[in-house]
Amino acid sequence: MRLETRAIHAGRGIDPATGAVSAPLHTSTTFERGADGSFPSGYVYTRDANPTRDAFEIALAALENGHSAIAFASGMAAIAAVIESCPADRKRIILPQDMYFGIRSLIDETDIGHRFDFVAIDMRDLDALRDGVRDAPTGLVWIETPSNPLIRVVDIGMACAITHESGALAVVDNTWATPVLQQPFALGADVIVHSATKYIGGHSDLMAGAVVLPAGSPLEHPIRMIQRHKGSVAAPFDCWLALRGLQSLPVRMRAHCKAALEVAEALDAHPQSRPFSFPGWHRTPAMHWRSSRCRDMAPCSPSW
């Protein structure tokens, strides 16, 4: 099934009560008990599970070719949950030097910064990554590509291979590329993280995050328990908006890329433009770009 088709149909179905073809919004916090005290619908309390959140999680997992997704109230809540699930006997977490500023704030301003051994490296330098995972027992390697804000591109396949040699898990932040442009599981990723607030939502009117996992992931249970018991669940309305956003995601990403290419070509042709980064001209396996003005890149994944 084409990704465009999954974006429209995954997680959705005809409402059996009304025949509605659009997914309903379920705002109820509690659900009906049966005469015997059971919950025949399978839902008990909306913090534990909610039909609208389930629909969004199923749809996002399908787009990423994953087994399950776990939706959070924000991208930072999703990031924190993954970090907190780092194996207790492997406290080192390797981060990219260029990363979303919220992660730096999380480390500097909360207790998470004292609970783990964070090391930042240029993730494009594969030798530095090898040294980093060898120096100490490493639990997670965090790969953000394209990075925020410098749009640095990391070879996901090679970074994941090096990560796995050390017994660590590779986490890929796929917020900027989205599953339309990049499929990290096919390149060896163990965890995918999203801020659904960005391209997935697409309209600047929701806040949500998500963690996507493959079948058999050792992190699924601990991350699901963090979502449930720490209460950082995505609200039903935000999930409904994100589910709606997924339907147009493939079309919107093509429009974004087309517009970005036009801007890059205009800058490249302008005699007074300065060097800039644009991954749209990048190819693999060799570094290859159109102009000396386009710089600060490294080999990217074949799915770009």
VMD Tcl script that draws the C-alpha trace (Angstrom):
set ca {
  {0.00 0.00 0.00}
  {1.37 3.39 -0.98}
  {2.32 5.79 1.78}
  {-0.28 8.28 0.54}
  {-3.01 5.66 0.97}
  {-1.83 4.74 4.46}
  {-1.77 8.43 5.39}
  {-5.48 8.66 4.58}
  {-6.76 5.34 5.90}
  {-4.44 4.01 8.65}
  {-6.02 4.10 12.11}
  {-9.41 5.01 10.70}
  {-12.56 3.11 9.84}
  {-16.26 3.60 9.33}
  {-17.91 4.52 12.62}
  {-20.20 1.54 13.37}
  {-22.72 3.65 15.30}
  {-23.26 6.41 12.73}
  {-21.59 5.33 9.50}
  {-19.36 8.44 9.61}
  {-16.29 8.17 7.40}
  {-14.37 10.84 9.33}
  {-12.78 9.69 12.58}
  {-14.83 10.92 15.57}
  {-13.32 12.88 18.45}
  {-13.65 11.07 21.78}
  {-13.32 13.52 24.66}
  {-14.76 11.30 27.40}
  {-12.43 10.70 30.33}
  {-14.34 7.67 31.64}
  {-16.11 4.77 29.95}
  {-19.15 2.65 30.71}
  {-18.93 -0.47 32.84}
  {-20.87 -3.59 32.02}
  {-23.37 -5.13 34.42}
  {-20.65 -7.41 35.72}
  {-18.31 -4.49 36.44}
  {-16.11 -5.07 33.40}
  {-15.34 -2.59 30.62}
  {-16.68 -4.23 27.45}
  {-15.36 -1.45 25.20}
  {-11.79 -2.08 26.37}
  {-11.44 1.51 27.63}
  {-11.34 2.43 31.31}
  {-9.85 5.90 31.74}
  {-8.58 8.23 29.05}
  {-5.11 8.60 30.60}
  {-4.65 4.86 30.10}
  {-6.11 4.73 26.59}
  {-8.41 6.78 24.40}
  {-9.94 5.83 21.02}
  {-8.79 9.01 19.30}
  {-5.25 8.66 20.66}
  {-5.22 5.01 19.62}
  {-6.19 6.02 16.07}
  {-3.35 8.53 15.83}
  {-0.83 6.07 17.27}
  {-1.88 3.35 14.82}
  {-1.71 5.73 11.86}
  {1.73 7.12 12.72}
  {3.15 3.64 13.35}
  {1.85 2.56 9.94}
  {3.51 5.49 8.17}
  {6.84 4.75 9.86}
  {6.52 1.00 9.18}
  {6.72 0.46 12.92}
  {4.86 -1.85 15.28}
  {3.51 0.72 17.75}
  {3.49 4.43 18.51}
  {3.11 6.15 21.89}
  {1.68 9.68 21.81}
  {2.71 12.35 24.30}
  {1.59 15.86 25.16}
  {4.63 17.36 23.38}
  {7.77 16.42 21.52}
  {9.80 17.17 24.65}
  {7.64 14.79 26.70}
  {8.37 12.07 24.13}
  {12.11 12.85 24.21}
  {12.21 12.79 28.02}
  {10.39 9.44 28.09}
  {12.96 7.85 25.78}
  {15.87 9.22 27.81}
  {14.32 8.01 31.07}
  {13.98 4.53 29.53}
  {17.74 4.26 28.97}
  {18.93 0.93 30.45}
  {20.06 1.32 34.07}
  {23.39 -0.42 33.43}
  {24.21 1.83 30.44}
  {24.10 5.43 31.61}
  {25.92 7.04 28.69}
  {23.77 8.79 26.10}
  {25.52 10.20 23.04}
  {23.93 13.30 21.56}
  {24.70 15.32 18.41}
  {26.45 18.64 18.85}
  {23.78 20.30 16.74}
  {20.45 19.37 18.31}
  {17.12 20.84 19.25}
  {17.68 23.43 22.00}
  {14.95 21.88 24.16}
  {17.16 18.85 24.81}
  {19.92 21.09 26.13}
  {17.42 22.81 28.43}
  {16.09 19.45 29.61}
  {19.62 18.39 30.59}
  {20.63 21.73 32.14}
  {17.46 22.55 34.04}
  {16.02 19.22 35.27}
  {17.29 16.24 37.24}
  {17.70 14.26 34.02}
  {21.02 16.03 33.52}
  {22.37 14.43 36.71}
  {20.99 10.95 36.13}
  {22.78 10.15 32.88}
  {26.20 10.66 31.32}
  {25.60 12.87 28.30}
  {28.29 13.24 25.66}
  {27.89 15.49 22.60}
  {29.77 14.77 19.38}
  {29.60 15.73 15.73}
  {27.47 12.79 14.62}
  {28.75 13.14 11.05}
  {32.20 12.07 12.32}
  {31.79 8.30 12.44}
  {35.20 7.79 14.07}
  {34.15 10.10 16.90}
  {30.97 8.06 17.27}
  {32.99 4.84 17.47}
  {35.19 6.34 20.17}
  {32.17 7.60 22.06}
  {30.42 4.24 22.30}
  {33.66 2.47 23.25}
  {34.65 4.79 26.08}
  {31.79 3.77 28.38}
  {28.73 1.48 28.39}
  {26.34 3.35 26.12}
  {22.56 2.98 26.25}
  {21.36 5.38 23.56}
  {22.80 7.16 20.55}
  {20.64 10.13 19.55}
  {20.59 10.89 15.82}
  {18.91 14.11 14.69}
  {18.91 14.39 10.92}
  {18.39 16.84 9.38}
  {19.41 18.63 12.54}
  {17.79 21.64 14.14}
  {18.88 24.35 13.47}
  {21.91 23.79 11.19}
  {20.27 21.18 8.91}
  {23.23 18.83 9.27}
  {22.67 15.41 7.69}
  {23.88 12.17 9.29}
  {24.34 8.81 7.60}
  {21.67 6.94 9.55}
  {22.68 3.49 8.32}
  {26.33 3.83 9.30}
  {25.53 5.53 12.61}
  {23.09 2.75 13.52}
  {25.60 0.03 12.59}
  {28.25 1.57 14.85}
  {25.68 2.00 17.61}
  {24.65 -1.65 17.44}
  {28.26 -2.84 17.56}
  {28.40 -1.44 21.09}
  {25.06 -2.92 22.15}
  {23.38 0.50 22.32}
  {20.07 1.54 20.79}
  {19.85 4.09 17.98}
  {17.22 6.82 18.36}
  {16.36 8.91 15.29}
  {14.50 12.20 15.57}
  {12.47 12.18 12.35}
  {10.59 15.41 13.01}
  {11.97 17.43 10.12}
  {12.12 14.73 7.46}
  {8.88 12.94 8.48}
  {8.16 9.42 7.19}
  {7.47 10.93 3.78}
  {11.16 11.74 3.19}
  {12.97 9.34 5.52}
  {12.30 5.83 6.82}
  {14.73 5.29 9.74}
  {13.64 1.73 10.61}
  {14.71 0.58 7.15}
  {18.17 2.01 7.93}
  {18.59 0.30 11.30}
  {16.97 2.67 13.81}
  {15.59 1.19 17.05}
  {13.45 4.19 18.07}
  {11.87 7.06 16.13}
  {10.88 10.29 17.88}
  {8.57 13.00 16.56}
  {7.38 16.41 17.54}
  {3.94 16.16 15.94}
  {3.60 19.89 16.61}
  {5.67 20.53 13.48}
  {5.05 18.99 10.05}
  {2.71 16.20 11.17}
  {0.22 18.69 12.58}
  {1.12 21.14 9.88}
  {-1.15 24.03 10.87}
  {0.43 25.46 14.07}
  {-2.67 24.59 16.09}
  {-1.67 21.55 18.14}
  {1.05 20.31 20.45}
  {1.95 16.63 20.60}
  {4.86 14.24 20.39}
  {5.30 10.55 19.71}
  {7.68 7.63 20.02}
  {7.51 4.92 17.36}
  {8.93 1.45 18.01}
  {9.46 -1.78 16.06}
  {8.07 -5.11 17.17}
  {9.76 -6.59 20.23}
  {11.37 -3.34 21.38}
  {12.64 -3.52 24.98}
  {11.59 0.11 25.41}
  {7.92 -0.31 24.59}
  {6.76 -1.27 28.08}
  {8.81 1.32 30.04}
  {7.87 4.15 27.67}
  {4.22 3.16 27.72}
  {4.30 3.13 31.53}
  {5.87 6.61 31.59}
  {3.08 7.83 29.32}
  {0.40 6.26 31.47}
  {1.62 6.84 35.02}
  {3.39 10.18 34.62}
  {0.36 11.47 32.76}
  {2.04 13.18 29.82}
  {-0.54 11.86 27.36}
  {-1.56 13.65 24.19}
  {-5.03 15.20 24.49}
  {-7.80 13.70 22.33}
  {-8.35 16.91 20.38}
  {-4.62 17.26 19.61}
  {-4.58 13.63 18.46}
  {-7.60 14.29 16.25}
  {-5.85 17.29 14.71}
  {-2.64 15.30 14.22}
  {-4.60 12.45 12.64}
  {-6.14 14.96 10.25}
  {-2.68 16.40 9.55}
  {-1.34 13.00 8.54}
  {-3.85 12.82 5.71}
  {-2.26 15.74 3.88}
  {1.33 15.17 5.04}
  {2.65 13.62 1.77}
  {1.22 16.46 -0.33}
  {2.44 19.14 2.07}
  {5.98 17.74 2.26}
  {6.23 17.76 -1.52}
  {5.13 21.40 -1.53}
  {7.67 22.26 1.21}
  {10.48 20.61 -0.76}
  {9.48 22.32 -4.00}
  {9.42 25.73 -2.33}
  {12.73 25.11 -0.54}
  {14.38 24.13 -3.82}
  {13.17 27.32 -5.47}
  {14.60 29.40 -2.61}
  {17.92 27.51 -2.73}
  {18.22 27.96 -6.49}
  {17.50 31.67 -6.19}
  {20.13 32.06 -3.47}
  {22.63 30.01 -5.44}
  {22.16 32.23 -8.48}
  {22.46 35.48 -6.55}
  {25.99 36.95 -6.73}
  {25.84 38.33 -3.17}
  {24.56 35.23 -1.41}
  {26.66 33.61 1.31}
  {27.32 29.88 1.83}
  {24.20 28.05 2.95}
  {23.05 24.51 3.75}
  {20.44 22.74 1.65}
  {20.06 18.93 1.83}
  {17.85 18.81 -1.27}
  {20.90 18.84 -3.55}
  {22.56 16.12 -1.55}
  {23.02 12.64 -2.93}
  {24.42 9.39 -1.58}
  {26.80 7.63 -1.13}
  {29.27 10.35 -2.10}
  {28.97 13.98 -1.10}
  {27.76 15.83 -4.15}
  {26.46 19.36 -4.49}
  {25.74 21.85 -7.16}
  {27.54 24.89 -5.80}
  {30.35 25.84 -3.45}
  {27.81 28.02 -1.67}
  {26.01 24.91 -0.44}
  {28.07 23.56 2.45}
  {28.08 21.89 5.86}
  {26.68 18.58 4.69}
  {27.61 14.92 5.16}
  {26.44 11.67 3.53}
  {22.72 11.17 4.11}
  {20.39 8.21 3.91}
  {19.29 6.65 0.60}
  {15.67 7.56 1.35}
  {16.28 11.28 1.32}
}
mol new
graphics top color blue
foreach p $ca { graphics top sphere $p radius 0.5 }
foreach p [lrange $ca 0 end-1] q [lrange $ca 1 end] { graphics top cylinder $p $q radius 0.2 }
display resetview
